[in-house]
Amino acid sequence: MKTVLFLIFFPYLHVLAQPAVYTTANCHSHNDYQQSAPFFNAYNLEYGSMEADVYLNENELYVAHTLKDVELNRTFESMYLTPLSEMIRKNGGNVYADSSRKLVLLLDVKREAVASINRLIELLMKFPAITSCKSLTILVTGDKPPHNTYSSYPSFLWFDGLLSNNYSKDALSRIAILNDNFINYSTWTGHEEIQTNDWEKLKKAVDKGHALGKKVRLWNTPDFIEGWAKLIELGVDYINTDSIKALAEYLKKNGVRKT
């Protein structure tokens, strides 16, 4: 039986194994648009993922959480697509100068899923350097269309999913990352021992995502050293943070996975 199980899961072994070393390639800049220099702070640290809220207003995508946050000079195109396109051209078609480095640009759509995504597609079509970049993943989260419509969108557009949900094979083929809210599994704050049953639930969720061949991220996690260490121990693929410089410095000193 053990041999049979090994053969069944052999195709996923490269996915199930967590990185031997965690670097900024495994970091997710949560609410990146709130950084002192959106895009550039995380980019200069070679982050593997960055996230921006996008809000559709009068057929324009703004980097904003709500309507009251909309500022005419903070469009998604000017803050993210234009500098990203310039970097890709500068690097000969790669996101980073190091061609082995990849980037996930995650858009948290706040309203009108279909209309917002249609506008996003229009914008992306203006930047062929972005849509043809093999080291870049454009990923939609937040307000999304129904799962059974994912395959109707252009191949340069991906979606995320919840670890707690079950998806059809067709939907999974367009889902790049499986995420979930940490507090749905544990109330651990990082200042005490995590409960054994909470840890088991978290491990089961992370292992489920990896068994499906997907990258895994958790949000609402304790955002300091103790929390980051636990995420590494769990084997998540992206460490969620708002403290992007501090996390980069921590990983530079402690990147090797503890076993």
N, C-alpha and C positions, 0 to 999 in steps of 0.2 A: 504493500500500500504506500509506503514512504517513497518508493521509486516512482510509482504512478503520479503521486502528488508533485514530486520534483519535476517530472516531465511536463505536467500540466502548467506549472507556474514558471518554468524555465524562461519563457520569453519575457517575463516581467522582472527577472532578477536584477537587471541593470537599473530598473526604476525603483524597486523596493529598497535597495541599498542606499542609505543616506550618504551625503558627501563625506569623504575622509577628512576634508578640510573645509570649514565654512569661511567664506570671504564675503565681500560686499556684493558678489554675484548672487548671493543668497539673501539679500536684503530687500525689503519692500518699503519705500518711502510713502507712508500713509499720509493722506492729505498733503501731498507734496506742494500743492499750490499755496499753502500757508507758510512755507519756508521763506527765509529772507530773500533768497534768489530761487524762485520756482524753476524747476527743470535743472538748472545749472548746478545747484548744490549737490544734488544726488548724482547727476551725470558726472561731475568732476571726481566723485568718489567711486565711479563705475558701479553704481547700484544696478542690481538685476531687475528691479521692478520699481515703478513709481505710479502714483495714483492721483487723479484730479477729478473733482466733482464737476460735472457739466450740466448747465441749465439752459434749456431752449427758450428763447424769448424773441419773438418777431423774426423767426427763421434764422436766428444766429445762435451759435453755441457759445455760451459764456462760461468761464471758469468761476463757478459760484455754487453755493449750497442752496440758497433760496433766492427768490426774486429780489428781495431787498439787498442782497449781496452783489447783484449785477452791476458791473461797472463797464462802461463802453470801451475802455482801453484794455480790458482783461478778457479778450476772446481766446478761445481754445486754439485757434489758428495761430495767433501771434505769440502766445505764451509757450506753446508746445510744438505744433507742427512745423512752424518756420525754423526755429533753432534745431529741431531734430533733423529736418531735411538737410540743413546746412552741414551738420555734423556727419551725416551719412555720405554726403558728397565729398567732404573733406577726407573721410576715411576710405574712400574708394569703394563705396557700396556697403560698408559695414557700419553698425551703430557706433562701435568703439574702435580705436586704433588697433587694439588687440582683437583680432578677428575671431578669437575663441569666445569672447564675451558677448552675451546676449542681453536684450532688454525687453521687458514687458511693460507696455504703456497701457495702464488700466484706467478706463473711463467709468466713473460712477454716475450713471444717468439719473437725474433727479426727477424728471417728469416726461410724459409723452414719449414712451419708449420708441414706438415705430417712427414717429416724426423726427425724434432726435437722432435715431440711427440713420434715417434717410439723409438728414442734413450732414451727419458725420461722413457718410459715404461720398456725398458731393464734395466735401472738403478734401477728403483723402485722395480723390481722383485728381486733384490739382497738384499732388505731390507724388509723382511716380517713383521717386527715390525711396519714399516711405513704403508704398504698397508693394514694391518689388524687393525690399530688403529681407534677406533670409534670416538675419540675426535679430529681427524685431517681431514682436507679437503685439498686435493691437487687440485689446480685450475689453469687452463690454460687461459691466456689472450694474447693480442697482435696478432701475426700472427697465426690464427686458421684455422682449416679445415672447410669445409662447414657445416652449421647447421644440415643438414639432415644426417650427418655422426656421430654425437656425440654419438648416442646410440651404435655404433659399437666398441667403445673403452671400456677398462676394467672399471668395476664399481667403482674402487678406484680413477678414474680420472674424474674431473669435469671441467666445463667451465664457463666463465662469459658471460654476455650479456649487450647490451646497453638499457637503459631505453627508448630511442627514437625509438627502433626497435620493431617489432612484430614478435613473434616466434610461431612455431607450438607447439602443446601439447607435441609431442615427443621430440623436442629440449628443451623445458622448463623443461622436466623431468631430463635433465642432466646439467641444468644451476643452479648454487648455489647462485650466486650474480648478481644483475643488477647494473651496474655503468653508469656514464655519465660524460662528461666534463662540469664542472660548468660554464665555459665561454660560453657554448652554450645556457645558460639560463639567464646569468646575467654578467654585467661588474663590479659588485660591488667589491670594493677593500678592504672593511673592515674599511675604514676611513670616511665613510659618511653613510647616511641613504640608505638602499636598496630600490629600486623603487618597488611600490606596484605590478605592473604587472609582474616584475621579480620574486617577492616572490610567486605570485600565480602560475607562471609557474613551479617554483621549487617544490612547494607543490604538484602540480598535478603530477609531475614526480615521486616524492617520494611515494605518495599515490598509484600510478599505480603499482610500484614495490611491495609494501606491499600487495596490493589487489591480486597480482599474487602469493603471498606466498613466496616472495624472500627477502633476505637481500639486503640492498641498500648502495651504496657508491658513493660519488662524488669526482672527482679529480680536480686539478687546483683551489682549494679553498684557500682563504686567510688563511695563516698558522700561526695564532697568536690568542690571546685570543678572540678578537671580531669575528673572523671567526669560531673558535671552538664553541663559544656560539650559533651562528646562525645555525650551523649544528645540534647541540643538539635540538634547537628549531624546526628545520625541521623534526627531528625524524629519521635521517639517522642511520644506524646500525653500520657503521664504519667511524670514523673520520680520514681523510687522513692527514698525517703529515710527515715532515722530522725532526721535532724537538721533538723526541720521549720522551726525559726526561722532557722537559718543559710541554708537554701535559699531561704526567703522573702526574706531580706535580699539574697542574691546576685541573685535575679531582679529585685528592685526596682532594682538598679544595672545589671544586664546582661541585661535581658529581651529586648531586640531581637535577633532571630535574625541571626547572622552569615552572610553569603552570599559 
